[in-house]
């Protein structure tokens, strides 16, 4: 018997994750700080659209929400792996490969209805959905044929009720007393170790990805009251071939990361007129980058011409 795949069919049976009351103060995340460092103006458009005196928030948000081919490949792969893992939680019956890839093809077609920046900015005339799907099929097939996937099916399945698969919300946590966001793809216990897996469909970027994994480790240590040294983050690169980067994180690594989060949060606070309410300083304080290559892939480029 096979199981029908559907994005909405399963809900997570996860261990309770700590909840926080809403506060407007900004929260650190690796992507927020990355945007801040890349271009202050892009950071302004991404996080403070409603304060813009020149362009409507609606226009800025429409540009912000545009996707791109590499981004959407990652997005689709993540969503399908989520469904795959949730199915595994329900049944260990063999996956019907033909049906699974039909489902992946259908989802690819649906997601490709979005607005892509490559089309919007006339870099290409039309999407090559077959090519996008081929990247997705390759990523999924590499994962499902990997030793790791078989290991998960063999070893992690006994604690499947404790799996955390892309938890809802933004992954809020507290680092050094500061609000932060770190959202894991897949967390599961085997023996006394908590494993965190992060799926990547793009290129290896050790500096960026290791920092993300430190964040996920800090998130898991906080929410599950675990010793960070008993948390094992694994970056899974899904294409062109399956490969892994397994990190060994020590307490001093986490201490260093917490200090980094404090420093970077304070840098971003500097651009707030009111820190507690997260109200930005004037737009003129958020300068456009001088590094032209950052503009080449920026969703907001029509606002900066
Ligand atoms: S187009 Fe360039 S200057 Fe303008 S927001 Fe984007 S990265 Fe910054």
Boltz pocket constraint, residues with backbone or C-beta under 6 A from the ligand:
constraints:
  - pocket:
      binder: B
      contacts: [[A, 38], [A, 39], [A, 40], [A, 41], [A, 42], [A, 43], [A, 45], [A, 287], [A, 288], [A, 289], [A, 291], [A, 292], [A, 294], [A, 295], [A, 296], [A, 298], [A, 299], [A, 300], [A, 301], [A, 302], [A, 303], [A, 304]]
      max_distance: 6.0
